[in-house]
Amino acid sequence: MKQDKVRLSEGQLKRQIEDYLIIQENMGNLAFERVNAGAFPTQSGRWAVGARKGAADYHIDKSDSYDGDAKFQYCRSIWVELKGFRGVQTQSQKEFQKKIEVQHGEYYIVKSFEELQEVLNG
């Protein structure tokens, strides 16, 4: 019998994904950063500007090798945009994706934990 996927909100998915990424980073399997777009108030009353509009939710660096040969290692630059089961990209996110892909970076829209695992193991 086929099991239905659990439908998570984007916030629920972010918590699940971030917990997993923290564990993987602590194990030495990757390095990641949560990219915060927008502006944030500081204690002094000023505003701190985060990443530019449209930036992906996470940037992940992960080692890999060509054909499993440890002599030929490289670093994958992976950008991940999380979306809940009904989420769609904004125009600024599409523009950011194009900039990453032009530079041969990897950009993925992820809607489940399983999709992230496929991206990282791919």
JOFENZI-V208582 format. One record per backbone hydrogen bond with DSSP energy under -1.0 kcal/mol. CO is the residue of the C=O (numbers start at 0). NH is the residue of the N-H. If there is no record, write none. Layout:
CO | NH
CO | NH
This chain:
7 | 84
8 | 12
9 | 13
10 | 14
11 | 15
12 | 16
13 | 17
14 | 18
15 | 19
16 | 20
17 | 21
18 | 22
19 | 23
20 | 24
21 | 25
22 | 26
23 | 28
24 | 27
30 | 60
32 | 58
35 | 50
37 | 49
39 | 47
41 | 44
45 | 41
47 | 39
50 | 37
51 | 54
56 | 34
57 | 79
58 | 32
59 | 77
60 | 30
61 | 75
63 | 73
65 | 68
68 | 71
71 | 65
73 | 63
75 | 61
76 | 105
77 | 59
78 | 107
79 | 57
80 | 109
83 | 86
89 | 93
90 | 94
91 | 95
92 | 96
93 | 97
94 | 98
95 | 99
96 | 100
97 | 101
98 | 102
99 | 104
100 | 103
105 | 78
107 | 80
109 | 82
111 | 115
112 | 116
113 | 117
114 | 118
115 | 119
116 | 120
